[in-house]
């Protein structure tokens, strides 16, 4: 008989939730707890608001010279550099550092695993890509634990699906504008400039070109093979809608105001920017 196990944790200033399906709830719960621990570890390392995080240490020391970093940090910063290059600078985790600053000022030495900055005052704000990367790492933990049917999200705006519900092509997801898609071994990212507002009423998304908070009513949803890739391109298209989406990715744009919920628990958690995900589409069958 198919069982459902639901788990959640607070991390990266949002709520991460997982629903797992299988015939061994004890095994599923153990795998889910390992996956949530991975997400918590990512939060501890990549949260720029924590003075003891690895990213805070790098930002403090990298202007003075090369700083040794963990393999996980190296993988993340390399993904950021690759995304910056692929999007012609529309995706840039140094955005907000000041005019003239970009990922070009971040020097990555893969051989000795170090990071340095060309100039002072460079900041690293991993933001949404940290959520996508954390979900990717959690998905890897689940797969290594033998889980073949699961759905995860961070704040409903970052989603990763493993496998598909019994008898269904994928997990049915409603994206901004009302379109419905199925996710199977794929990731989804939904971005809006006004989904989170600072205390001054400004967008949390900074346009790397102007170094100012982005002003747009556009919503972007991207389906990609990984959470990190989806986050890169949803942010980039929010900044520059003229970008050409690479093969293997699916983009959906809308000027309508999306309202979403994630039905993993009896309570519905609303998200202004998120996708509406029908976790209850997983049939309970023997």
N, C-alpha and C positions, 0 to 999 in steps of 0.2 A: 504494500500500500504506500502511495506517495505521501510523504510528510512535508510540511512547511516549517522552517525555522526562521525566525525573525530576530535580528540583532541590530543595535544602534549604538553610536558613540558621538559625543560632541568633540569636534576637532576643527581647526582652521576657521574658527568663528562661525561654524555652521553645524548642521546635523548630518552625519553619515548614517545610512541605513543599508542593510543587506537582507534579502530574502533568499533562502536556499531551499531547493526541492530535491528530495531523494527518499530512499527507503530506510535510512538509518539516522534518526534525529540526533543521536549522541555524537556520531561522527560528523554530522553537519554542523552541530553547535561548536564542536571543538575546532573545526576548520574555520568557521565564522569568527570565532574569538581570536584565532591567529591572524586572520585578515584585518580585524579591527585593531589589533596590536600593531600591525604594520602601518596602518593609517596614523595611529597615535605617534609612532616613531617618526614618520614623515613630518607631522606637525611640529614635533619637538625640534627637528633639524632645520626646517625651512620657514619657520614663523619669524618674520622680521621684527615682530613686537616683543619677542622673548630675548632678553639680553644674553641668555645662555645658549641660544640656538647657533647652529653652525653658520647659517647665513649672516647672523649678526657679527660673529667672529670674523668672517671673511670681509665684510664691509668695513670693519674697524681696521683690519691689518693689511688688506690688499693694496691700499695706496702706497704703503711703504715697501712692498716687495711681494715675492711669491709666497702664497699661503698653501700649505698642504691641505687637501680636502679628502673626504671619504669617497669611495667609489660611487655611492648613491648620489652624492652632490655633483660629482663629475658627470655622471650620466644626465642629470637634470640640467646642468648649465650647458652641456653640449647640445641637448635638445633645444634649449633656448637659443643658442647661437645658430643652429640649423634652421629653426623657425624664423628667426630674424632675417637670415639670408634668403630663405624661400619666399618670404612675404615682402621683400624689398623694404624692410624696416618697419612695416605696419605693426608687426608684433615685436615688442622690445621690452624686456623686463627691467631695463634701466630707465624707462620713461618716468619723468618726474624728477630726474637728477639735475636738469637744467639744459638750456639751449646749447647745442654743440656736442652733447653727450649721447652716446649710443652703445650698443653691444660691441662696437669696434674698439671701445675703451676697456673691454674685458679680455685679458690675455689668458688663454687656457693652454696649459702644457700637459698634454695627455700622457706623455712618456713618464713624467715624474709626478703626475697627478697634483698639479698646483694651479692656483688662480691668482692673478695680479691685475691691478688697475693701472691704466696709463695716466690717470689724473685723480686728484682728490675729489671728494663729494659725489662719487658714483654710488648710487643706491641700487639694490636688487630687490625687486618686489615680485616674487614668483606668483602670487595671487592665484588666478584660476588654473594655471598650468600645474601648480602644486597639487590641486585637487585631482586633476586628471591623471597626473603621474602617480599619486598615492593610490587611486583606484586601479590603475594598471598593475601596480605592485601587489595590491590586495588580490586582484584577479589571478596573478601568478601564484600566490600562496594557495588560493582555493583550488586551482587546477592541479598543483603539485600534491594537494591533499585528496585528490580524486573527485572533486566536485565538478559536475558537468551540466548543472542547471542552476543559475543564480542571477540575481539582478541587484546592482549596487548603485547608490547615488550619493552625491555630496551636495546638499542644499537644493536638490531637484534640478539644478542647472548642469551638473556633470553626472553622466550616467554610463555605466559599463554593464553589458549583458554577456553572460556565459551560457552558451547553448540556447535552448528554447523550451517553452512549456510543452507538456505532453499534448500532441495532436495539433500544435500551432506552429506556424512558420517562424515565429519569434515573439518577443515581448512587445505588445502593442503600446505605442507611445503617441500621444497627441502633442504636436509641436506648435509654436506660435502661428496663428493664422488659421488653426483648425485642421491642418493636415494630419493624417494618421500614418505612422510608419511602424515597421516591425524591426526590432533589433535582435540579431542572433550573432554572437561572437563579434560584436561591434560596440562602438562607443558613440555617445551623443553629447554635444555641448550646446547650450543655449546661452546667448549673451545679449544683454541690453545695457546701454549706458546708464539708464536711470533705475536699474534694479537695486543698486545700493547707493545711497547718497551720503556724502560726508556731512558733518555738522553745519557747514556753511551752505548746504544745499547743492553742492557740486558733485558731478559724477565721480565714481571710483575709478573709471577708465580714463587714462591719460593718453592723449594723442601724441605719439612720439615726434611728430613733425612740428608741433607748436609747443609741446611740453605743457599744454593746458588741458583741463578736464574736457572730455569729449561731450559735445552737445549734439544729440541725435535722438529721434524717436524710433529708429529702426531696431528691429529684433533680428537676430541671426541664429539659425540652428544648423549645426554641422554633424553629419554622420561620418565616422572615420574608423579605421581599424584599431586605433588606440585612443585612450582618453587624452593623453598629452597632445596628440596630433589634432584631435577635435578642438581642444581648448586653444591651441595656437591659431587655427584658422577661423574659429568663431570670433576671436578677438580681432584678428587682422581684418576680416571682412566688415566688422563693425567700424573700424577706422577707415578702411579704403574699399568700398564696394566694387571698384573696378578691377580688383584682383581676379585673376583666372584661377579657379579651383583646380588642383591637380587631379589626375585620374585616380579613381578609387575612393574619392570623397563625394559626398552629396550635400549640397547647400540649400537652405530654405530661408528666405528673407521675408519679413513682414513689418509693416508699420502699425499693425494693430497691437493692442496692449494685451499680452498674454497673461493668463492666470493659470497656475498649475497646482497640482497636488500629487502627493506620492502616497498611495494607499498600501502602506506596509503595516499599519497598525490601526486600531479602532479610531484613532484621531487623525484627521486630515491636516497635513502641514502645508499651508499655502505658501506659494512663492511667486513673486511678481515676474520673475524672469524664467522660471523653470518650465519643464515639460510635464504634462499630465501622463502619469505612467500607471498602467493597469496591471499591477502585480497580481490582482485577484483573477487574472486570466489563466493563471496556473491551475489546471483542473486537479482536484483531489480524486484520484482514481486508484483502484486496486489492481 
